[in-house]
Amino acid sequence: MKNKIFNILGLIFLFALPLFAQDGNKLLKEVDDNLMPESYEAYRKLINEEPDGSKKEFTFYTVKKGKDKIAMLYLTPASEKGRSTLRLGDNMWLYVPSLNKPIRITSLQSVVGGVFNNADIMQLEYSVEYNASFGEGTDKEYILNLKAKNKTVAYDQLKMWVTKGDKILRKVEAYSASGMLIKTLEFKDDKNFGGGLTRPATIETYSPLYKGYRSVMIYQSIKKRQFADEIFTQNYMGRLDDLRR
């Protein structure tokens, strides 16, 4: 009789696991929806701070379509103006006007230096790249454990803190496949961007691998907008500024 009870409990546990994962993925999709419209344009500022207190600032114009297309135009500083980056799924390119052609780049590189890498700056929806399950949360926050769907994703694992009330992202820890902490991203300063979107305007990141360095990304505006597929091609990378006129 005792063995029969254990067998029944075991079956219940096994059937509950997939449901538990489904609920985690459902919450992750809500987090994505609360961060960004599916297609949008945005203006952002990025600030890299070094241990000696020096800073370097960039501003970007960013456009995204659907789940796997994002392009970004560099506006400042003057030395970077006219450069652009393109991401299509796992593939990324950098366009330099003086070369007049795109160059392949990787997700773990950083074309702007600092703690943010290319995958952070051209972030796709988390639910596109990760499967999620619930960890042990708190009274106020859910904790999600994310596992990369394939080996091309920048981070093998993420740990994510999400508010229970409005399901807004508060913190992400990024880990390697070996479990080493690579960086922490904190989401702050909730702002109403209009169109029903309220989300953190500031993302701050730091890493135990780069002690004394800090990078901050500030969203200045976000607006829903639809784009043609042509915009997200290598041939269009030198013409992204046309979208701002």
Contacts in CASP RR format, 6 or more apart in sequence:
PFRMAT RR
TARGET T0000
AUTHOR 0000-0000-0000
METHOD contacts of the structure
MODEL  1
MKNKIFNILGLIFLFALPLFAQDGNKLLKEVDDNLMPESYEAYRKLINEE
PDGSKKEFTFYTVKKGKDKIAMLYLTPASEKGRSTLRLGDNMWLYVPSLN
KPIRITSLQSVVGGVFNNADIMQLEYSVEYNASFGEGTDKEYILNLKAKN
KTVAYDQLKMWVTKGDKILRKVEAYSASGMLIKTLEFKDDKNFGGGLTRP
ATIETYSPLYKGYRSVMIYQSIKKRQFADEIFTQNYMGRLDDLRR
20 133 0 8 1.000
20 134 0 8 1.000
21 131 0 8 1.000
21 132 0 8 1.000
21 133 0 8 1.000
23 134 0 8 1.000
24 132 0 8 1.000
24 133 0 8 1.000
24 134 0 8 1.000
24 144 0 8 1.000
25 127 0 8 1.000
25 131 0 8 1.000
25 132 0 8 1.000
27 132 0 8 1.000
27 134 0 8 1.000
27 142 0 8 1.000
27 144 0 8 1.000
27 162 0 8 1.000
27 167 0 8 1.000
28 126 0 8 1.000
28 127 0 8 1.000
28 130 0 8 1.000
28 132 0 8 1.000
28 144 0 8 1.000
28 146 0 8 1.000
28 160 0 8 1.000
29 127 0 8 1.000
30 167 0 8 1.000
31 126 0 8 1.000
31 127 0 8 1.000
31 144 0 8 1.000
31 160 0 8 1.000
31 162 0 8 1.000
31 167 0 8 1.000
31 168 0 8 1.000
31 169 0 8 1.000
32 125 0 8 1.000
32 126 0 8 1.000
32 127 0 8 1.000
34 166 0 8 1.000
34 167 0 8 1.000
34 168 0 8 1.000
34 169 0 8 1.000
34 197 0 8 1.000
34 199 0 8 1.000
35 169 0 8 1.000
35 199 0 8 1.000
36 64 0 8 1.000
36 125 0 8 1.000
36 197 0 8 1.000
36 199 0 8 1.000
36 222 0 8 1.000
37 197 0 8 1.000
37 222 0 8 1.000
37 224 0 8 1.000
38 64 0 8 1.000
38 65 0 8 1.000
38 66 0 8 1.000
38 67 0 8 1.000
39 64 0 8 1.000
39 65 0 8 1.000
39 66 0 8 1.000
39 224 0 8 1.000
39 225 0 8 1.000
39 226 0 8 1.000
39 227 0 8 1.000
40 63 0 8 1.000
40 64 0 8 1.000
40 222 0 8 1.000
40 223 0 8 1.000
40 224 0 8 1.000
40 225 0 8 1.000
41 61 0 8 1.000
41 62 0 8 1.000
41 63 0 8 1.000
41 64 0 8 1.000
41 222 0 8 1.000
41 223 0 8 1.000
41 225 0 8 1.000
41 243 0 8 1.000
42 61 0 8 1.000
42 62 0 8 1.000
42 63 0 8 1.000
42 64 0 8 1.000
42 219 0 8 1.000
42 220 0 8 1.000
42 221 0 8 1.000
42 222 0 8 1.000
42 223 0 8 1.000
43 59 0 8 1.000
43 60 0 8 1.000
43 61 0 8 1.000
43 62 0 8 1.000
43 219 0 8 1.000
43 220 0 8 1.000
43 221 0 8 1.000
44 59 0 8 1.000
44 60 0 8 1.000
44 62 0 8 1.000
44 217 0 8 1.000
44 218 0 8 1.000
44 219 0 8 1.000
44 220 0 8 1.000
45 57 0 8 1.000
45 58 0 8 1.000
45 59 0 8 1.000
45 60 0 8 1.000
45 217 0 8 1.000
45 218 0 8 1.000
45 220 0 8 1.000
46 57 0 8 1.000
46 58 0 8 1.000
46 59 0 8 1.000
46 60 0 8 1.000
46 112 0 8 1.000
46 116 0 8 1.000
46 121 0 8 1.000
46 215 0 8 1.000
46 216 0 8 1.000
46 217 0 8 1.000
46 218 0 8 1.000
47 55 0 8 1.000
47 56 0 8 1.000
47 57 0 8 1.000
47 58 0 8 1.000
47 215 0 8 1.000
47 216 0 8 1.000
47 217 0 8 1.000
47 218 0 8 1.000
48 55 0 8 1.000
48 56 0 8 1.000
48 57 0 8 1.000
48 112 0 8 1.000
48 113 0 8 1.000
48 114 0 8 1.000
48 115 0 8 1.000
48 213 0 8 1.000
48 214 0 8 1.000
48 215 0 8 1.000
49 55 0 8 1.000
49 213 0 8 1.000
49 214 0 8 1.000
49 215 0 8 1.000
49 216 0 8 1.000
50 212 0 8 1.000
50 213 0 8 1.000
51 211 0 8 1.000
51 212 0 8 1.000
51 213 0 8 1.000
56 77 0 8 1.000
57 76 0 8 1.000
57 77 0 8 1.000
58 74 0 8 1.000
58 76 0 8 1.000
58 77 0 8 1.000
58 80 0 8 1.000
58 112 0 8 1.000
59 74 0 8 1.000
59 75 0 8 1.000
59 76 0 8 1.000
60 72 0 8 1.000
60 73 0 8 1.000
60 74 0 8 1.000
60 75 0 8 1.000
60 121 0 8 1.000
61 72 0 8 1.000
61 73 0 8 1.000
61 75 0 8 1.000
61 240 0 8 1.000
61 241 0 8 1.000
61 243 0 8 1.000
61 244 0 8 1.000
62 70 0 8 1.000
62 71 0 8 1.000
62 72 0 8 1.000
62 73 0 8 1.000
62 122 0 8 1.000
63 70 0 8 1.000
63 71 0 8 1.000
63 72 0 8 1.000
63 225 0 8 1.000
63 227 0 8 1.000
63 231 0 8 1.000
63 240 0 8 1.000
63 243 0 8 1.000
64 70 0 8 1.000
64 71 0 8 1.000
65 226 0 8 1.000
65 227 0 8 1.000
65 229 0 8 1.000
65 231 0 8 1.000
65 232 0 8 1.000
67 124 0 8 1.000
67 125 0 8 1.000
67 128 0 8 1.000
68 87 0 8 1.000
68 88 0 8 1.000
68 89 0 8 1.000
68 124 0 8 1.000
68 128 0 8 1.000
69 87 0 8 1.000
69 88 0 8 1.000
69 89 0 8 1.000
69 229 0 8 1.000
69 232 0 8 1.000
70 86 0 8 1.000
70 87 0 8 1.000
70 122 0 8 1.000
70 123 0 8 1.000
70 124 0 8 1.000
70 232 0 8 1.000
71 84 0 8 1.000
71 85 0 8 1.000
71 86 0 8 1.000
71 87 0 8 1.000
71 231 0 8 1.000
71 232 0 8 1.000
71 236 0 8 1.000
71 237 0 8 1.000
71 240 0 8 1.000
72 84 0 8 1.000
72 85 0 8 1.000
72 86 0 8 1.000
72 121 0 8 1.000
72 122 0 8 1.000
72 240 0 8 1.000
73 82 0 8 1.000
73 83 0 8 1.000
73 84 0 8 1.000
73 240 0 8 1.000
73 241 0 8 1.000
73 244 0 8 1.000
74 80 0 8 1.000
74 81 0 8 1.000
74 82 0 8 1.000
74 83 0 8 1.000
74 84 0 8 1.000
75 81 0 8 1.000
75 82 0 8 1.000
80 112 0 8 1.000
82 97 0 8 1.000
82 238 0 8 1.000
82 241 0 8 1.000
83 94 0 8 1.000
83 95 0 8 1.000
83 96 0 8 1.000
83 97 0 8 1.000
83 111 0 8 1.000
84 94 0 8 1.000
84 95 0 8 1.000
84 237 0 8 1.000
84 238 0 8 1.000
84 240 0 8 1.000
85 92 0 8 1.000
85 93 0 8 1.000
85 94 0 8 1.000
85 95 0 8 1.000
85 105 0 8 1.000
85 111 0 8 1.000
85 118 0 8 1.000
85 121 0 8 1.000
85 122 0 8 1.000
86 92 0 8 1.000
86 93 0 8 1.000
86 95 0 8 1.000
86 102 0 8 1.000
86 232 0 8 1.000
86 233 0 8 1.000
86 234 0 8 1.000
86 237 0 8 1.000
87 118 0 8 1.000
87 122 0 8 1.000
87 124 0 8 1.000
88 232 0 8 1.000
89 124 0 8 1.000
90 107 0 8 1.000
90 152 0 8 1.000
90 153 0 8 1.000
91 104 0 8 1.000
92 104 0 8 1.000
92 105 0 8 1.000
92 106 0 8 1.000
92 107 0 8 1.000
92 118 0 8 1.000
92 122 0 8 1.000
93 102 0 8 1.000
93 103 0 8 1.000
93 104 0 8 1.000
93 105 0 8 1.000
93 234 0 8 1.000
93 237 0 8 1.000
94 102 0 8 1.000
94 103 0 8 1.000
94 105 0 8 1.000
94 111 0 8 1.000
95 101 0 8 1.000
95 102 0 8 1.000
95 103 0 8 1.000
95 234 0 8 1.000
95 237 0 8 1.000
95 238 0 8 1.000
96 103 0 8 1.000
97 238 0 8 1.000
102 234 0 8 1.000
102 237 0 8 1.000
105 111 0 8 1.000
105 118 0 8 1.000
106 118 0 8 1.000
107 117 0 8 1.000
107 118 0 8 1.000
107 119 0 8 1.000
107 152 0 8 1.000
107 153 0 8 1.000
107 154 0 8 1.000
108 117 0 8 1.000
108 118 0 8 1.000
108 119 0 8 1.000
108 154 0 8 1.000
109 117 0 8 1.000
109 118 0 8 1.000
110 116 0 8 1.000
110 117 0 8 1.000
110 118 0 8 1.000
110 121 0 8 1.000
111 118 0 8 1.000
112 121 0 8 1.000
114 210 0 8 1.000
114 213 0 8 1.000
114 215 0 8 1.000
115 183 0 8 1.000
115 205 0 8 1.000
115 206 0 8 1.000
115 207 0 8 1.000
115 210 0 8 1.000
115 213 0 8 1.000
115 214 0 8 1.000
115 215 0 8 1.000
116 205 0 8 1.000
116 215 0 8 1.000
116 217 0 8 1.000
117 154 0 8 1.000
119 153 0 8 1.000
119 154 0 8 1.000
119 155 0 8 1.000
120 154 0 8 1.000
120 185 0 8 1.000
120 205 0 8 1.000
121 217 0 8 1.000
126 132 0 8 1.000
126 146 0 8 1.000
126 158 0 8 1.000
126 160 0 8 1.000
129 148 0 8 1.000
129 149 0 8 1.000
129 153 0 8 1.000
130 146 0 8 1.000
130 147 0 8 1.000
130 148 0 8 1.000
130 149 0 8 1.000
130 153 0 8 1.000
130 158 0 8 1.000
131 146 0 8 1.000
131 147 0 8 1.000
131 149 0 8 1.000
132 144 0 8 1.000
132 145 0 8 1.000
132 146 0 8 1.000
132 147 0 8 1.000
132 160 0 8 1.000
133 144 0 8 1.000
133 145 0 8 1.000
133 147 0 8 1.000
134 142 0 8 1.000
134 143 0 8 1.000
134 144 0 8 1.000
134 145 0 8 1.000
135 142 0 8 1.000
135 143 0 8 1.000
135 144 0 8 1.000
135 145 0 8 1.000
136 143 0 8 1.000
137 143 0 8 1.000
139 164 0 8 1.000
140 163 0 8 1.000
140 164 0 8 1.000
141 161 0 8 1.000
141 162 0 8 1.000
141 163 0 8 1.000
141 164 0 8 1.000
141 170 0 8 1.000
142 161 0 8 1.000
142 162 0 8 1.000
142 163 0 8 1.000
142 164 0 8 1.000
142 167 0 8 1.000
143 159 0 8 1.000
143 160 0 8 1.000
143 161 0 8 1.000
143 162 0 8 1.000
144 158 0 8 1.000
144 159 0 8 1.000
144 160 0 8 1.000
144 162 0 8 1.000
145 157 0 8 1.000
145 158 0 8 1.000
145 159 0 8 1.000
145 160 0 8 1.000
146 157 0 8 1.000
146 158 0 8 1.000
146 159 0 8 1.000
146 160 0 8 1.000
147 156 0 8 1.000
147 157 0 8 1.000
148 155 0 8 1.000
148 156 0 8 1.000
148 157 0 8 1.000
154 174 0 8 1.000
155 174 0 8 1.000
155 175 0 8 1.000
155 176 0 8 1.000
155 182 0 8 1.000
156 175 0 8 1.000
156 176 0 8 1.000
156 177 0 8 1.000
156 179 0 8 1.000
157 174 0 8 1.000
157 175 0 8 1.000
157 176 0 8 1.000
157 177 0 8 1.000
157 179 0 8 1.000
158 172 0 8 1.000
158 173 0 8 1.000
158 174 0 8 1.000
158 175 0 8 1.000
159 172 0 8 1.000
159 173 0 8 1.000
159 175 0 8 1.000
160 169 0 8 1.000
160 171 0 8 1.000
160 172 0 8 1.000
160 173 0 8 1.000
161 169 0 8 1.000
161 170 0 8 1.000
161 171 0 8 1.000
161 172 0 8 1.000
162 168 0 8 1.000
162 169 0 8 1.000
162 170 0 8 1.000
163 170 0 8 1.000
166 198 0 8 1.000
168 187 0 8 1.000
168 190 0 8 1.000
168 198 0 8 1.000
168 199 0 8 1.000
168 200 0 8 1.000
169 187 0 8 1.000
169 199 0 8 1.000
169 200 0 8 1.000
170 186 0 8 1.000
170 187 0 8 1.000
170 200 0 8 1.000
171 184 0 8 1.000
171 185 0 8 1.000
171 186 0 8 1.000
171 187 0 8 1.000
172 184 0 8 1.000
172 185 0 8 1.000
172 187 0 8 1.000
173 181 0 8 1.000
173 183 0 8 1.000
173 184 0 8 1.000
173 185 0 8 1.000
174 181 0 8 1.000
174 182 0 8 1.000
174 183 0 8 1.000
174 184 0 8 1.000
174 185 0 8 1.000
175 181 0 8 1.000
175 182 0 8 1.000
176 182 0 8 1.000
181 208 0 8 1.000
182 207 0 8 1.000
182 209 0 8 1.000
183 205 0 8 1.000
183 206 0 8 1.000
183 207 0 8 1.000
183 209 0 8 1.000
184 205 0 8 1.000
184 206 0 8 1.000
184 207 0 8 1.000
185 203 0 8 1.000
185 204 0 8 1.000
185 205 0 8 1.000
186 203 0 8 1.000
186 204 0 8 1.000
186 205 0 8 1.000
187 199 0 8 1.000
187 200 0 8 1.000
187 202 0 8 1.000
187 203 0 8 1.000
188 200 0 8 1.000
188 201 0 8 1.000
188 202 0 8 1.000
188 203 0 8 1.000
188 204 0 8 1.000
189 200 0 8 1.000
189 201 0 8 1.000
189 202 0 8 1.000
190 198 0 8 1.000
190 199 0 8 1.000
190 200 0 8 1.000
190 201 0 8 1.000
191 198 0 8 1.000
191 199 0 8 1.000
191 200 0 8 1.000
191 201 0 8 1.000
191 219 0 8 1.000
192 198 0 8 1.000
193 199 0 8 1.000
193 201 0 8 1.000
193 219 0 8 1.000
193 221 0 8 1.000
193 222 0 8 1.000
193 223 0 8 1.000
195 224 0 8 1.000
197 222 0 8 1.000
199 219 0 8 1.000
199 222 0 8 1.000
201 218 0 8 1.000
201 219 0 8 1.000
201 220 0 8 1.000
202 216 0 8 1.000
202 217 0 8 1.000
202 218 0 8 1.000
202 219 0 8 1.000
203 216 0 8 1.000
203 217 0 8 1.000
204 214 0 8 1.000
204 215 0 8 1.000
204 216 0 8 1.000
204 217 0 8 1.000
205 214 0 8 1.000
205 215 0 8 1.000
205 216 0 8 1.000
205 217 0 8 1.000
206 212 0 8 1.000
206 213 0 8 1.000
206 214 0 8 1.000
206 215 0 8 1.000
207 213 0 8 1.000
227 243 0 8 1.000
230 236 0 8 1.000
231 240 0 8 1.000
231 243 0 8 1.000
END
